[in-house]
Amino acid sequence: MIIDMKPLSMAEAREIIENTEDEKEIVPFIKKFSKIDPKEAKKLRQELSEIGLMKLKDEYAAKIVDLLPEDAVDLNKIFVDVSLEEEEINKILEVVKKYI
C-alpha cells in the first residue's frame, strides 16, 4: 500500500528497504551507485531545503543527493527544464561541496 509519494535519493531508499525481505537483492545494487550514506543524504537534503530556492523541487534535491554535482555544468544537467541564476548555482554547490 502506498502511504506517501515523494522523490527519494538512492541513499534514502536504501534506508527504507533495509530490514525488508527485498533487502538482499536491492541494497547491494543501491550501494554500487549511492555516493553517501542515508544519514548524510538526509542532512544534505535538509540543507538544500534551507537554502529557500523556489526552483529547488524535491525531485531536483533527490537527484542532487544522488549525483553530488561538482560544478555548474553537472548541476545544470539536473535542472534541464529550469534555468538557474549564477547565485542560485553557487548556493547549491556550496552546500553540496560539504558532502563530496
PyMOL commands that set and color helices and strands:
alter all, ss='L'
color gray80, all
select helices_A, chain A and resi 10-17+23-33+38-51+58-67+72-78+86-99
alter helices_A, ss='H'
color red, helices_A
deselect
rebuild
show_as cartoon
